[in-house]
Amino acid sequence: MDLWLENLRVGWEALASNRLRTILTALTVALGSGAIALLVSLASSALATITTGIDAVGGREIVFLEPKKPKQPTAQTASRLTLEDARALRERVPGLAELSYLMSLRNQVMVGAGKKADVDVAIGAAWQNLLLQDLICGASLPEEGAESGRRVVVVSKAVAEELFVTPEAALSQGVLLWGHRYEIVGVTSEAAKFGFNMGGVSKQRAVIVPASTTLSGEGLEPKGFIVMRSNGAASHDLQMRIATSVLSWRHRGVEDFEFFDLEAFMSKFDKVFAGLRVLVGLIAAVSLFIAGAGIMNVMLASVRQRVTEIGIRRALGASQGDIRLQFAIESALIAGVGGVVGALGGTVLSVLVGWVAVRVAPAWENHISPWAAVVAALAAIAVGLVFGLRPARKAGRLDVVDCLRGERA
């Protein structure tokens, strides 16, 4: 231990005697470790932002059931899912927290207070959650299967303000849609979460109407899809097998539907993103290897300048291993100080970037990765040791007599 401490003291004094060179070399290491900490934290924040928005709509609990063209089309099928299909599945598929039939019609005209607004009609109460809409006044639509038969509508804040100036003024007002009067029962605004644009429905221009009332009352052709949300009591595979059996019987054996399991998709997404984070870290680590070359160059120069010191230490009894250890410690000191400073700087910078990102995009989730900073610092020390091996070996192999004569290697 005393030998280690003595070498550490000597190494620190040697580095301090060449402050500028040491600082510049440590700075290159700091840039590399800081890049690792920053980029990995930003990648983690991007993943957290995406997954938070997906989890907000049900995330891994959701299975989408969509129509598709059968491999062998027949006259008995129109390749579509109906509201009756949704009702049959709701009764027979176990472990469901919710099952909804959804449909959308874009670029429709809504009239209110003598004004016209271009809207996207989202048919089905579950659209409010899938579009990440927060209720700001009034009430939401009744859950699927509990519609009262009234023509009611929930409108977005932008539509309410366009037709009635304020969201509060829009409540209980009547609007015309497809030539029928609908009563506004609620107004929503877009939640500060990252989501996805389902069915091409604009979150700013969306108006939501009940599924069964609208489809039957307006005589619309069913061209929608079904969303099943599990309560966690049954596996998605079991639910999809039962749903396949129910629909195959209802559609007379024609397989004109397909499933999209969001849980399976997110599991693959997690693996891909984990690989991307590693890739981002490796790309940032390239600068560490460049810094390592700088450490090697500096330490080789240090060996050439300190041959007399090396000769004196050898003459006083220091072994080749002692000399190698001293120079290895010096290279590790440069890399360690630079790595720790860079990792801390990268972490602080990622916090600042996240602070700015939240103000630009409120949906941004600032997710700092402490382990990335730790790995960056340890990687910097490892690089310093690896690139310091050659100078350390060279110093240890110097001849004592040549060193005392002041002959440089």
Sequence and secondary structure as in RCSB ss.txt:
>XXXX:A:sequence
MDLWLENLRVGWEALASNRLRTILTALTVALGSGAIALLVSLASSALATITTGIDAVGGREIVFLEPKKPKQPTA
QTASRLTLEDARALRERVPGLAELSYLMSLRNQVMVGAGKKADVDVAIGAAWQNLLLQDLICGASLPEEGAESGR
RVVVVSKAVAEELFVTPEAALSQGVLLWGHRYEIVGVTSEAAKFGFNMGGVSKQRAVIVPASTTLSGEGLEPKGF
IVMRSNGAASHDLQMRIATSVLSWRHRGVEDFEFFDLEAFMSKFDKVFAGLRVLVGLIAAVSLFIAGAGIMNVML
ASVRQRVTEIGIRRALGASQGDIRLQFAIESALIAGVGGVVGALGGTVLSVLVGWVAVRVAPAWENHISPWAAVV
AALAAIAVGLVFGLRPARKAGRLDVVDCLRGERA
>XXXX:A:secstr
 HHHHHHHHHHHHHHHTTHHHHHHHHHHHHHHHHHHHHHHHHHHHHHHHHHHHHHHTTGGGEEEEEE   SS  T
T  S   HHHHHHHHHH SSEEEEEEEEEEEEEEEEETTEEEEEEEEESTTHHHHTTEEEEEE     TT   S 
 EEEEEHHHHHHHHSSHHHHTT EEEETTEEEEEEEEEEE SS    GGG  TTTEEEE HHHHHHHHT     E
EEEEE SSS HHHHHHHHHHHHHHHTTT   EEEEEHHHHHHHHHHHHHHHHHHHHHHHHHHHHHHHHHHHHHHH
HHHHHTHHHHHHHHHTT  HHHHHHHHHHHHHHHHHHHHHHHHHHHHHHHHHHHHHHHHH TT      HHHHHH
HHHHHHHHHHHHHHHHHHHHHTS HHHHHHT   
